[in-house]
Amino acid sequence: MRASSLPLLALLVTGCERMPEDPIFMYGQVKHLDGSPAGGTPLRMERALDSFDYLPGGPSYLEGRVWKYEPFSEGATEASGSFTLEALAQDLFAESFMEESGYYGILWHRFRVYPPLEADGSGVFVAFTADDDVELPPLQPWASGFAVGAGPSLTFAAAPPAPELPPSATLPQVSVGGSDDPISAPPSPPEPVVQLVRGDGLVWQQVAATSPWAPSPYVLEDFDGVEAQVRAATAGQWYFEPLLAEPSSLTFRMEWRSPRVALPAGALRPVSRDRPCSPGPVDRPCPYTDGKLESVVTLLPSDGSIFDGGVESLTFTLDAPARLRRLVVRNLETTLDYQARMRVVLEGSGDGEAWTQLGSFVHVNHADDPSRSLLDSALRDTATDSPFDGPMELWTPPVFVDVPLTGELPVRYVRLYVTPEDATWKGRLWKLGEVSLFE
């Protein structure tokens, strides 16, 4: 990494097709919480290599693309907070061939750039792919004012605005409703996302949270050591067409994080704790009722086909019949996450034969936005993007449900499944953290 000025570099670039050893430059600026330039700030740039592992037949197919970041370069900002990062053209991508399927393609390596956390724990980073010289969004932490009050109740400021388009860049165009007149697609608007974490596990994620926000006692369950924070992210694409250089594109995800604050311990133990489930692993107790919050795949495909993956439903067996009053589902991934809306359905039975519906709840997976396809590579498979925190999936967020139940009959067997909003057929439960049932 070395400091350079954009005008000088523009004059030195010839506009000819890049050779593998040609330098590529990435420009940006770092600011403090208050907006002042962060001069002399150390920066880290890390890179994750892409592969075909996440394609059908690959070893990481079930989990999707997993980015494994490694150090690439280090440096510091100028007094103005500006910086220039340098890589070679060959560092940005790789041409690859998958012999088993005959698939050939370009693998775009992913980079991330970030300054150290602020003194209060606030932070910001940008993860991106690029194909030539680009300008990165300014890196300024979010003055979230995050605080925990009585209740507990969490308060925080509005999310930062999406980054402004650089003067040298243009936006991608998308068609809406079959129109022949495309419209510009700006970066996605950042929204506060509250996360409650315990160790490495995700207790709760509230997308598009509004301040003040209070977790219910059922969300906190009987967990101790829970910490709260608020995060926000934006994703977008910018195109650059300089006069004396190669055209280029930038696909980015920028994320802000608040410091973490401890929450008081919960005091509600679910009647489902440590109860068996079916189908379940043969070599361990049910991982969806153990209170450990680990997200576990329900059933692997037998032939590598996604249509065989997951289970249609999970059945939990209680110690004794109970009148259930609350359902909490954590970190659920389904085969219906591509739909904007779906239903989470809970049924109960006294004998495991005759079933009665205990609740059917519409869940919004994501906004039905025509520009979503542009953001796929920026928002999908981002579990390892943050150098500070765990996953915050926003392309198809995992399902978190905390809802009351109204059934009056005692039940001993409880069955969970998902359907499209019109309930015409059942999807599959692909991965799950925890299911908690309360009297």
Stockholm file with secondary structure:
# STOCKHOLM 1.0

chainA/1-439         MRASSLPLLALLVTGCERMPEDPIFMYGQVKHLDGSPAGGTPLRMERALDSFDYLPGGPSYLEGRVWKYEPFSEGATEASGSFTLEALAQDLFAESFMEESGYYGILWHRFRVYPPLEADGSGVFVAFTADDDVELPPLQPWASGFAVGAGPSLTFAAAPPAPELPPSATLPQVSVGGSDDPISAPPSPPEPVVQLVRGDGLVWQQVAATSPWAPSPYVLEDFDGVEAQVRAATAGQWYFEPLLAEPSSLTFRMEWRSPRVALPAGALRPVSRDRPCSPGPVDRPCPYTDGKLESVVTLLPSDGSIFDGGVESLTFTLDAPARLRRLVVRNLETTLDYQARMRVVLEGSGDGEAWTQLGSFVHVNHADDPSRSLLDSALRDTATDSPFDGPMELWTPPVFVDVPLTGELPVRYVRLYVTPEDATWKGRLWKLGEVSLFE
#=GR chainA/1-439 SS CCCCCHHHHHHHCCCSCCCTTSEEEEEEEBBCTTSCBCTTCEEEEEEECCCSTTSTTSTTTTTCCCCCEEEEEEEECCTTSEEEEEEEGGGSEEEEEETTTTEEEEEECEEEEECCCCTTSCEEEEEEEESSCEECCCBCCCCCCCEEETTTEEECCCCCCCCCCCTTEECCEECCTTCSSCEECCCCCCCCEEEEEETTEEEEEETTCCSSBCCCHHHHTTCCSCEEEEEEEEEEEEEECCTTSCCEEEEEEEEEECCCEECCCCCCCCTTTTCCEESCCSSSSCTTSSSCCCCEESCCCSSSCGGGSSBSCEEEEEEEEECCCEEEEEEEEETTTTSSEEEEEEEEESSSSSCEEEEEEEEECSCCCTTGGGGHHHHSSCTTCCSSSCCCCCSSCCEEEEEECCCCSCEEEEEEEEEETTCSSCCCEEEESEEEEEC
#=GC SS_cons         CCCCCHHHHHHHCCCSCCCTTSEEEEEEEBBCTTSCBCTTCEEEEEEECCCSTTSTTSTTTTTCCCCCEEEEEEEECCTTSEEEEEEEGGGSEEEEEETTTTEEEEEECEEEEECCCCTTSCEEEEEEEESSCEECCCBCCCCCCCEEETTTEEECCCCCCCCCCCTTEECCEECCTTCSSCEECCCCCCCCEEEEEETTEEEEEETTCCSSBCCCHHHHTTCCSCEEEEEEEEEEEEEECCTTSCCEEEEEEEEEECCCEECCCCCCCCTTTTCCEESCCSSSSCTTSSSCCCCEESCCCSSSCGGGSSBSCEEEEEEEEECCCEEEEEEEEETTTTSSEEEEEEEEESSSSSCEEEEEEEEECSCCCTTGGGGHHHHSSCTTCCSSSCCCCCSSCCEEEEEECCCCSCEEEEEEEEEETTCSSCCCEEEESEEEEEC
//
